Amino acid sequence: MQWENLTATDFGQAVRETGVCILSFGVIEKHSEHLPLGTDFLNGHRLACLAAEMMPAVVFPQFYFGQIYEARCFPGAVTLAPTLLLQLIQGVLDEIGRNGFRKIILHNAHGGNNHLLPFIAQTTLWEHKPYALYYFADSLAGSRDPRWKALLDTPNHGHACECETSISLANHPELVKMERVPAQPADPLRRLSDVPGNFSGISWYADYPDHYAGDARPATAEKGRALQQIEVEALAAFIAAVKADQVAPNLNAEFFAHTSSSCEG
């Protein structure tokens, strides 16, 4: 169920019946020359909606604020100051909780959020909330499915590649411009390889200065539908596990009980 499509009365019923809200994180950024700026949040929200049909949950409206500082040098990117971004996300989560949800799933549709969202999950230990937060950290579960690799013709993936372009062709073909796909694949340039094991803010740009990683030429909508189904099944299984879970809420209560007692002592 999509939050924005429900009436207020139906929304209240959905909260009671499902108990779970999914917040899918995308951003607005360049996706080579052939995919729209909103690729991540468009595809992520669609995936969450399909998974919520399989395992009922409420999906928050399309959300396009996240970590995307590495794309600020390209037209169309939208970024927020780090402190404002954290405040915004926390405010949204608290509003979801105020509306009655006691379990919230963070679903990531953008690789640049891979460091941000675990931190958001960790911050729930700062202040006791009326909800439990679950981050679908295994967002690559679908790509490890044997069916995933069998569907693809190219070895390297990462951004606006064969799989992301295929899924986009399945979701919104009218926004994909296959005639603009680069003639050559984009492999990492490894311009920071002189510092092994390093991660810097500029690391992505060092490897992919054109904001393209992989080879989108073999992409098709048929592949996209099959790839998306694999991802939907993985997310739906996670939703089911979250619904059944009582351990995290109990541990949160136990943790903050200890926190309070230690402060009083």
Beta strands, then each sheet from edge to edge (+ up, - down):
strand 1: 20-25
strand 2: 58-59
strand 3: 103-108
strand 4: 132-135
sheet 1: 2+ 1+ 3+ 4+
end
